[in-house]
Amino acid sequence: MVGRLTAMLGRLFVTGPRRRLHRVFAVVVAVIVVLVAVLAVALTGGSPAHGPSATRTRTATLGLIAPLSADRASVGTAVRNAVRLAVDEANAQGTIPGWKVRLSVQDDLSRPDGGARAAGTLAADQTLIGVVGPLSSTVAMVALPTLDAAGIAVISPSNSQPELTGAPSSAAPAPSTARSRPYRTYFRLSGTDVLAARDAAEFAVRASGRQRIAVVDGGPDFGISLARRFAAEAARLGAAVTGTHRVDGSTDDTAEVEQVARSLRAEAPDLVYVATGPAFAGKLREELAEHGPAVSILGSDGLFDSHYLERTRDTAEGDLIADLGAPLSALPAAGRFAAAYLGRWPAEKDGGSPATGAPAGGVSPAGAPSAGAPPAGGLSVAGPSAAGPSVGGPAGGSPAAAGPAGDGEARDGGHAVAPASPAASPAPGVDGIPSVAAYAYDAAQALLRAAAGVLPGRDMVDEAARAAIVTAVGQGRFPGVTGEVGFDAWGDPLTSVVTVYEVRGQRFVPVWSRRSG
């Protein structure tokens, strides 16, 4: 470069005056251009601005598939808030050097077609590093083929359909040689419907002493064969299943509700297991409160929703809900997460969706069931009402507050973030944050941590990077908000928890839990 400038200057002084003036101007322009180029090279460490070693921030995308409208919007919004928190914290800490992570939120509308659309949108994003969600197993069944074919790591905080990881469809263990993994990029932090049915039946029969149980089956949207599995487990434990009633659990059809209520009056059960959504269960509860029989409801996680409390008011007092997950008040490491979450979305301090409130001592204080000794395996019972809750107590408290606010749009967010360090149990009131939000936060952490080990030094998110992230997720272990986060060879969690909540004063209060794994 210097030689070329010398030659140009030499030619300048052997030409005529007019040409000399033009050449002077040209040389000045050339010198300016060269100086700018030299300065640019110096600033990029000696490499071209678009070369592999350029010092610039690249963008990767973390996807989220969740219901942000319709009945499950409040839970979906809480999940979105938790994932956004993980992303924002990660960007602030710069956990993935040279990379910024944005959050792309897709509303699945709580429907399979919404899940298919969301999966297609995310799979088409060339910067995508992974997906948190879906929350619903029925949505997952249509979304996973697309995401798996694209080689995208997916972690659901709440899918419970056993077949999604090739898990056995019954409580009896199957030989490992008979099992295959249908989606190589899929992982989950939730236990399965098999576990939920087994532990709900354990609570109903052994801890609560119920002997005549009716079952209301809301169909596949509320756990494929969940009600059937519960009925089989309850019968195995010695209870009489007085009848199984199949309904459309996503509606509140008056004729179906009245038909079920008439059957229950004839059967005279001492407990009704309900695997439907909050609309049907709420209308059934109102019908039973007005016309009988006076019987407790034990609901699946479809009832773990503020809509159930809002619809039933005081008539649901004493009802029970079995959920796959643990409330934050029972998680010693949840303090930092809860404080950060409530700092940004403080409305949930006074009751999120679902509204919950831990009794003194959390989920597992001293207390014993009144009917039979608890079986081995980590059962614990809280409070006297766990032995036999009753229906129709006095009203108390206020209606459950709405879920956290949010606009539902995709936002630029964060990078990988260090896991929460163990801390004191969260203060009372943090159970206003739905437990699934904490599991979603850990799911985001697992994906971001995996990306932090893969992306530095790379120029783009390509097929090889995605494959490496999938491998890193499967091999990763870290202490998360919900406990030790990690997955077995099939993509299932290392440990799972079932918690039973009782409705007290229009809040869901944890009264019983069991950890497996």
Buried (B, 14 or more C-beta within 10 A) or exposed (E): EEEEEEEBEEEBEEEEEEEEEEBEEEBEEEEEEBEEEEEEEEEBEEEEEEEEEBEEEBEBBBBBBBBBBBBBBBBBBBBBBBBBBBBBBBBEEBBBEBBBBBBBBBBBBBBBEBBBBBBBBBBEBEBBBBBBBBBBBBBBBBBBEBBBEBBBBBBBBBBBBBBBBBBBBBBEEEEEEEEEBBBEBBBBBBBBBBBBBBBBBBBBBBBBBBBBBBBBBBBBBBBBBBBBBBBBBBBEBEBBBBBBBBBBBBBBBEEBBBEBBEBBBEBEBBBBBBBBBBBBBBBBBBBBBEEEBEBBBBBBBBBBBBBBBBBBBBBBBBBBBBBBBBBBBBBBBBBBBBBBBBEEBEBBBEBBBBBBBBBEBBBBBEBEBEEBEBEEEEBBBBBEBBBBBEBEBEEEBEEBBBBBEBEBEEBBBBBBBEBBEEBEBBEEBBBBBBBBBBBBBBBBBBBBBBBBBBBEEBBEBEEEBBBBBBBBBBEBEBBBBBBEBBBEEBBBBEBBBBBBBBBBBBBBBBBBBBBBB
